[in-house]
Amino acid sequence: MANKILIVDDAAFMRMMIKDILSKNGYEVVGEAQDGSVAVEKYKELKPDLVTMDITMPEMDGIAALKEIKKFDSNAKVIMCSAMGQQAMVIDAIQAGAKDFIVKPFQADRVIEAIKKTLG
């Protein structure tokens, strides 16, 4: 069965790019969210195998959402997505429990490598 993935990014075209990469590589995108609070709700509802989470978003940012998801499910697998130059935030995210991070603009092989590594 395909691994179920939730994509979280405030930019629709970024969600579309990741969705395209995942679909082409046999993953099932079960949901999308445009901010952290929606991401937390969707996580509880969909229980995906993995989440790709943008760091900078309105309402609730990716790190706050990551912490909420981890409270709900300590085994949650979350990969953070960051723009170049967000090193400090990436470190915060890893300390908060993110499994890996990918940098925008996304490179398909790096996205798939991070997902395979995280899902084991």
PyMOL commands that set and color helices and strands:
alter all, ss='L'
color gray80, all
select helices_A, chain A and resi 12-24+36-46+62-72+87-95+108-119
alter helices_A, ss='H'
color red, helices_A
select strands_A, chain A and resi 4-8+28-33+50-54+78-82+100-103
alter strands_A, ss='S'
color yellow, strands_A
deselect
rebuild
show_as cartoon
